[in-house]
Amino acid sequence: MPRTGEDRARSPGTTRTTRTTRSGTYVRCGARTALIVGEVVGRGITAAGAVGLLRTAIHTLAALDLGPDELLARLNDTAVRLAAAPLAVPTGHPTTAATPLTAGCAVALYDPVELTCTLARAGLPEPVVVLPDGSAETLSVPPGPLLAGTDNAPFPATTVSLPEGSTLPMGTAALADAVLAPSGPRRPLLETAATRALPEVCDDLASALTTGARPRTGEALMPLARTKALPQDRVLTRDLPADPETAPIARAAARRQLDAWGVDEETAFTTELVVSELVGNAIRYGAASAPHGKHARTVDETGRGLFIIANLAEEWGTRFQDDGETVWAQCPGRATAEAPGAPPMTGRLRESPPRGEGKGEYSPLSTFNL
């Protein structure tokens, strides 16, 4: 997964940390973006190693296009195994953990088409949102248990609507009372995020937290993300009949949209084929089972659709919802000379929002870390 927000600025003057932290943003299909922050209780090589392993697990789970609640549930399974591993180390070995391994994590999944954000948390404070009008609200996200803890409760998720230009701070436990709490002394600084650049807000918060403040026992980390809406001219939504004639209709609609975007002929042809195969697969199989590619025999007349998609698309996958499933594919693309501003193609059955990494291209979240 493409990843941004790797570097983070920590406020100076903190005491020796007892928590190792990490954050990042993971771009997913359809320009949806996951903002993740976490911390491992403990210090030394054991905690640092656990952070690295959990980070690798998150990369793997993010590729499965899971919801925040299911991602945390599977991440908890990994954390439980990591917590049990030190028990096999001989007593007195220098890597033996002094305290049981536990970790906190919060996940926010933002959809720039629907303008919604789905959140779940494991032990970390409730996130806050600063709306474009300057008002701030604490998002009511039910708490889940710490990762690798003794509580087997689930990780409930909450979905909220976020207008474009909203600022979403997600902090570690060290910032709960001072910044995230409604009565926190540094909360007013956070509420200025609606009208200021995020790096300026982070600088002011870092300065305020270290000037005359009591030493903290935890490491302060708080990614701030500002939401953006995907422009409507980059989204194609089309209702299709459930009959064999659907594939040509979808293919023609895709061709018209690709022509409007100025996508080159080779990419347009490839994308039309991918759209046709996706729609044909949906009509034939519906949501009866999870789509999976297979190698058809030479004499087989069917069974090649997803194999074709897997070879033509950069990525493809399936996302399950309460009312069905979405099978999506991401195709490489480039603009023609007549339309240099056309977006790269990212296609799904319902929408085709682009997400680029170059100058002037769309990014669903602007992030900066405290």
C-alpha positions in Angstrom: 0.0 0.0 0.0 1.2 3.5 -0.7 2.0 5.1 2.6 2.6 8.7 3.7 3.0 10.4 7.1 6.0 8.2 8.0 7.9 10.9 9.8 6.5 12.6 12.8 7.6 15.5 15.0 7.7 14.7 18.7 7.5 17.4 21.3 10.9 17.8 23.0 11.5 17.5 26.8 9.6 14.4 27.5 10.8 11.9 30.1 12.1 8.5 29.2 9.3 6.9 27.3 7.4 3.9 28.5 5.4 3.6 25.2 6.6 3.1 21.7 4.3 4.7 19.1 3.7 4.6 15.4 1.3 6.2 12.9 0.6 6.3 9.2 -1.9 6.7 6.4 -2.7 3.8 4.0 -4.4 4.5 0.7 -6.9 1.9 -0.3 -9.2 1.2 -3.2 -11.5 3.9 -4.4 -9.3 6.6 -2.8 -10.5 5.5 0.6 -7.8 6.2 3.2 -7.1 4.6 6.6 -5.5 6.7 9.3 -3.9 4.6 12.0 -2.2 5.5 15.2 -0.9 3.1 17.9 1.3 2.5 20.8 2.9 -0.5 22.6 3.2 -0.4 26.4 6.8 -1.0 27.4 10.2 0.0 26.3 13.4 -1.4 25.0 14.0 -3.9 22.2 11.0 -6.0 23.0 8.5 -3.1 22.6 10.4 -1.8 19.5 10.3 -5.2 17.9 6.6 -5.5 18.7 5.9 -2.2 17.0 7.7 -3.3 13.8 5.8 -6.6 13.7 2.4 -5.0 14.3 3.2 -2.4 11.6 3.9 -5.2 9.2 0.7 -6.9 10.1 -1.2 -3.7 9.5 0.3 -3.4 6.0 -1.0 -7.0 5.3 -4.4 -6.5 6.8 -4.9 -3.1 5.0 -4.4 -4.9 1.7 -7.5 -7.1 2.5 -9.7 -4.0 2.5 -11.2 -4.8 5.9 -13.3 -2.5 8.0 -11.7 -0.9 11.1 -13.4 -3.3 13.5 -12.4 -6.4 11.6 -8.9 -5.0 11.1 -8.5 -4.5 14.9 -9.9 -8.0 15.6 -7.3 -9.6 13.3 -4.6 -7.4 14.6 -5.5 -8.5 18.1 -5.0 -12.1 17.1 -1.4 -11.2 16.0 -0.7 -9.2 19.2 -1.9 -12.2 21.3 0.7 -14.4 19.5 3.4 -11.8 20.0 2.6 -11.5 23.7 2.9 -15.2 24.1 6.3 -15.4 22.3 8.5 -14.0 25.1 7.2 -16.7 27.4 9.4 -19.2 25.5 12.5 -17.2 26.2 14.7 -18.7 29.1 14.3 -16.9 32.4 16.9 -14.2 32.8 17.5 -13.7 29.1 18.1 -10.0 28.4 15.1 -9.9 25.9 12.6 -11.2 28.4 9.8 -8.7 28.7 9.5 -7.1 32.2 5.8 -6.5 31.7 3.1 -8.2 29.7 2.9 -6.9 26.1 -0.2 -4.9 25.4 -0.9 -2.3 22.7 -3.4 0.4 21.9 -4.6 1.3 18.4 -7.1 3.5 16.6 -8.2 3.3 13.0 -10.2 5.8 11.0 -11.3 4.9 7.4 -12.3 7.9 5.3 -14.4 7.7 2.1 -14.0 10.9 0.0 -17.0 9.9 -2.2 -19.6 9.3 0.5 -17.9 11.8 2.9 -18.0 9.4 5.7 -15.5 8.2 8.3 -15.7 4.8 10.0 -13.7 4.6 13.3 -12.8 1.9 15.8 -10.4 2.0 18.7 -8.5 -0.4 21.0 -7.7 1.4 24.3 -6.8 4.8 22.9 -8.7 8.0 23.7 -11.8 9.0 21.7 -10.9 11.0 18.6 -12.0 14.6 18.0 -13.2 16.3 14.9 -12.8 20.0 14.2 -15.5 21.0 11.7 -15.0 23.7 9.0 -17.0 26.2 11.0 -14.5 26.0 13.9 -16.7 23.9 16.2 -15.1 20.8 17.8 -16.8 17.6 18.8 -15.7 14.5 20.5 -16.7 11.5 18.4 -18.6 8.9 20.4 -16.6 5.8 19.4 -17.2 2.9 21.8 -14.0 1.7 23.4 -12.5 -1.7 22.5 -10.1 -3.6 24.7 -6.3 -3.3 24.5 -4.7 -5.5 21.9 -3.3 -8.7 23.5 -5.2 -7.9 26.7 -7.3 -10.2 28.8 -10.7 -8.8 27.6 -12.2 -10.7 24.7 -14.8 -8.0 23.9 -15.3 -7.0 20.3 -14.1 -3.7 18.7 -17.3 -1.8 17.8 -17.1 0.6 14.8 -18.9 3.9 14.4 -19.6 5.7 11.1 -20.0 9.5 11.0 -20.4 12.0 8.3 -17.6 14.5 7.9 -18.0 17.5 5.6 -15.1 18.5 3.4 -12.4 20.5 5.3 -12.9 18.7 8.6 -9.8 18.1 10.7 -9.5 14.7 12.5 -6.9 14.5 15.3 -6.2 11.0 16.7 -3.9 11.0 19.7 -2.1 8.6 22.1 -3.0 8.3 25.8 -0.4 10.9 26.8 -2.5 13.6 25.1 -5.9 12.6 26.3 -6.3 15.1 29.2 -4.3 18.0 27.9 -5.5 18.1 24.3 -8.4 15.8 23.4 -10.6 16.2 26.5 -13.3 19.0 26.1 -11.9 20.7 29.2 -8.2 20.1 28.3 -6.0 23.2 28.7 -4.6 22.8 25.1 -8.0 22.0 23.5 -8.5 25.6 22.3 -5.3 25.4 20.2 -6.6 22.3 18.6 -9.9 24.0 17.7 -8.0 26.6 15.6 -7.3 23.9 13.1 -10.3 24.8 11.0 -8.7 28.1 9.7 -5.0 27.3 9.9 -2.4 25.1 8.2 -1.9 21.8 10.0 1.9 22.2 10.4 1.3 25.5 12.2 -1.3 23.9 14.6 1.2 21.1 15.4 4.0 23.5 16.1 1.9 25.5 18.5 0.6 22.4 20.3 4.2 21.0 20.6 5.4 24.3 22.0 2.5 24.6 24.5 2.9 21.0 25.7 6.6 21.5 26.6 6.6 25.0 28.0 6.1 24.9 31.7 4.4 21.5 31.6 4.9 18.7 34.0 7.1 15.8 32.7 5.0 13.2 30.9 5.5 9.4 31.3 4.3 8.6 27.8 5.2 9.6 24.3 2.9 12.1 22.6 1.9 11.4 19.1 -1.1 12.8 17.3 -1.7 12.7 13.5 -4.0 15.4 12.2 -5.8 14.8 8.9 -7.9 17.3 6.9 -10.5 15.7 4.7 -11.1 16.4 1.0 -14.0 15.4 -1.2 -13.5 13.6 -4.4 -14.6 16.0 -7.2 -17.9 14.9 -8.7 -16.5 15.0 -12.2 -14.2 12.2 -11.2 -17.0 9.8 -10.1 -19.2 7.7 -12.4 -22.2 6.0 -10.8 -24.5 3.9 -13.0 -27.4 1.6 -12.1 -27.4 -1.5 -14.3 -30.0 -4.1 -15.0 -29.5 -7.7 -13.8 -29.4 -9.4 -17.2 -26.8 -10.6 -19.8 -27.0 -7.3 -21.7 -25.5 -5.4 -18.8 -21.9 -5.8 -19.7 -22.1 -3.9 -23.0 -24.0 -1.1 -21.3 -21.4 -0.8 -18.6 -18.6 -0.9 -21.2 -20.1 1.9 -23.2 -20.6 4.0 -20.1 -17.0 3.5 -19.1 -15.8 4.4 -22.6 -17.7 7.7 -22.6 -16.3 8.6 -19.2 -12.8 7.6 -20.2 -13.1 9.8 -23.3 -14.2 12.7 -21.2 -11.2 12.2 -18.9 -8.8 12.1 -21.9 -7.5 8.7 -21.1 -5.2 7.2 -23.8 -6.6 4.5 -26.1 -4.6 1.6 -24.8 -5.6 2.3 -21.2 -9.2 2.9 -22.2 -9.4 -0.5 -24.0 -7.9 -2.3 -21.0 -10.3 -0.6 -18.6 -13.3 -1.4 -20.7 -12.3 -5.0 -20.7 -11.9 -5.0 -16.9 -15.3 -3.3 -16.4 -17.0 -5.8 -18.7 -15.5 -8.8 -16.8 -16.4 -7.3 -13.4 -20.0 -6.7 -14.4 -20.3 -10.1 -16.1 -19.0 -11.8 -13.0 -21.4 -9.9 -10.8 -24.4 -10.9 -13.1 -23.4 -14.5 -13.2 -22.5 -15.1 -9.6 -24.0 -12.2 -7.6 -23.0 -12.2 -3.9 -23.4 -16.0 -3.6 -19.7 -16.4 -2.8 -16.5 -14.5 -2.5 -14.9 -14.0 -5.9 -11.7 -15.8 -6.5 -9.6 -16.3 -9.6 -9.0 -19.8 -11.0 -7.0 -21.3 -13.9 -9.5 -22.5 -16.4 -8.7 -25.5 -18.6 -8.3 -25.2 -22.3 -11.6 -26.8 -22.9 -13.5 -24.7 -20.4 -15.8 -22.0 -21.8 -16.0 -19.9 -18.6 -13.9 -19.2 -15.6 -11.4 -16.8 -17.0 -12.9 -13.4 -16.0 -11.1 -12.8 -12.7 -7.9 -14.3 -14.1 -8.0 -11.7 -16.9 -8.7 -8.9 -14.4 -5.8 -10.0 -12.2 -3.4 -9.8 -15.2 -4.6 -6.5 -16.5 -5.3 -4.5 -13.3 -2.6 -3.2 -10.9 -4.8 -4.4 -8.0 -8.2 -5.9 -7.5 -10.1 -7.1 -4.5 -13.4 -7.5 -2.7 -15.0 -5.5 0.1 -18.0 -6.9 2.0 -20.8 -4.7 3.2 -24.1 -5.3 5.0 -26.1 -5.1 1.8 -23.7 -7.1 -0.5 -20.2 -6.8 -1.7 -18.1 -4.6 -4.0 -15.5 -6.1 -6.4 -13.1 -3.4 -7.4 -10.1 -3.1 -9.7 -7.4 -0.4 -10.1 -6.1 0.2 -13.6 -3.0 2.1 -14.5 -3.7 5.1 -16.8 -2.3 8.3 -18.3 -3.8 11.4 -19.8 -3.6 12.1 -23.5 -2.0 15.3 -24.8 -5.5 16.8 -25.4 -6.4 16.5 -21.7 -3.2 16.7 -19.6 -5.2 17.2 -16.4 -7.1 14.0 -16.7 -6.9 11.7 -13.7 -5.3 8.3 -13.5 -8.0 5.6 -13.5 -9.1 3.8 -10.4 -12.2 1.7 -11.1 -14.9 0.0 -9.1 -18.3 -1.2 -10.0 -19.9 1.8 -8.4 -17.3 4.5 -8.8 -14.0 5.3 -10.5 -12.2 7.9 -8.3 -8.6 8.5 -9.1 -5.8 8.8 -6.5 -2.5 10.1 -7.8 0.8 10.7 -6.1 2.2 13.4 -8.5 2.0 17.2 -8.3 -1.5 18.5 -8.6 -3.2 15.1 -8.3 -5.9 14.2 -5.8 -5.2 13.0 -2.3 -8.1 12.3 0.1 -6.4 13.4 3.3 -3.8 16.0 4.1 -1.9 14.7 7.1 0.7 16.1 9.5 1.9 14.5 12.7 2.6 16.1 16.1 
